[in-house]
């Protein structure tokens, strides 16, 4: 099982980024998938999750700015991040079934 995250980078406050996470080695269409993040000196926290049927939940800090989606045919999830803030700076990790983790992609938001 492999999770390959991509799409991170450096962006100015107010900008947008789109993260992708492609899963391989198994059919994850029946499982919940999600994005977590860990900022320097802080614990890893949930950003957004999406079930196999498309139900979503978000951290309060990103509601209205981030959108999680999935393409089951591609075993891929996405995180569209708009109106980014410096506090969004973190390593972003994708997760499948609360078990498997990707390697993380760095998002840096400058003020």
C-alpha positions in Angstrom: 0.0 0.0 0.0 1.3 3.4 -1.0 0.0 6.9 -0.7 1.6 9.6 -2.8 0.8 13.1 -1.8 1.6 16.1 -4.0 0.7 19.7 -4.6 2.3 21.5 -1.7 4.3 24.6 -2.0 4.9 28.2 -1.1 2.0 30.6 -1.5 1.1 34.1 -0.2 -1.7 34.6 2.2 -5.0 34.6 0.4 -3.8 32.3 -2.2 -4.9 28.8 -3.2 -3.3 25.3 -3.5 -4.7 21.9 -4.4 -3.3 18.8 -2.8 -3.7 15.4 -4.3 -3.1 12.0 -2.8 -3.1 8.9 -4.9 -3.4 5.5 -3.3 -2.1 2.3 -4.8 -1.9 -1.3 -3.8 -5.5 -1.7 -2.8 -9.0 -0.6 -3.7 -9.8 2.1 -1.1 -13.1 3.2 -2.6 -15.0 1.7 0.4 -12.9 3.4 3.0 -12.8 6.8 4.6 -10.0 9.0 3.5 -8.7 12.2 4.9 -6.1 14.9 5.3 -4.3 15.8 8.4 -1.6 18.4 9.1 1.2 19.0 11.5 2.7 22.4 12.1 6.1 22.8 13.8 5.9 22.2 17.5 2.2 21.1 17.3 0.4 17.8 17.3 -1.0 16.3 14.1 -4.6 17.4 13.6 -7.5 16.4 11.3 -8.2 18.8 8.5 -10.9 17.0 6.6 -12.3 13.6 6.0 -14.5 12.1 3.3 -16.4 8.8 3.5 -16.9 6.3 0.6 -20.3 7.9 -0.1 -18.9 11.4 -0.1 -19.9 12.7 3.3 -17.4 15.2 4.6 -16.4 16.8 7.8 -13.9 19.6 8.4 -11.9 21.2 11.2 -13.5 24.4 12.3 -10.4 26.3 11.3 -10.8 25.4 7.6 -14.6 25.3 7.1 -15.6 27.5 4.2 -12.1 27.7 2.9 -11.1 24.0 2.2 -12.9 21.4 0.2 -12.1 17.7 0.2 -13.2 15.5 -2.7 -12.4 12.0 -4.0 -12.3 10.1 -7.2 -12.8 6.5 -6.4 -12.0 5.3 -9.9 -8.5 6.8 -9.4 -8.2 6.0 -5.7 -7.3 9.6 -5.2 -8.4 12.3 -2.9 -8.0 16.1 -3.2 -7.9 19.0 -0.9 -8.7 22.4 -2.5 -7.4 25.1 -0.2 -8.5 28.7 -0.7 -8.0 31.9 1.2 -4.9 30.4 2.8 -3.5 31.9 6.0 -0.1 31.7 7.6 -1.6 29.5 10.3 -2.2 26.9 7.6 1.5 26.3 7.2 2.2 22.7 8.0 3.1 19.3 6.6 -0.1 17.8 5.2 -0.6 14.1 5.3 -3.2 11.9 3.6 -4.7 9.0 5.4 -6.8 6.0 4.4 -9.0 4.1 6.8 -7.3 5.7 9.8 -4.5 3.3 9.2 -2.3 4.1 6.2 -0.4 7.4 5.9 1.2 9.2 3.1 4.7 10.9 3.3 3.4 14.4 3.7 3.6 17.5 1.5 4.7 20.8 2.8 2.4 23.9 2.6 4.0 27.2 3.5 1.9 30.3 3.5 3.7 33.6 3.7 2.2 36.8 5.2 
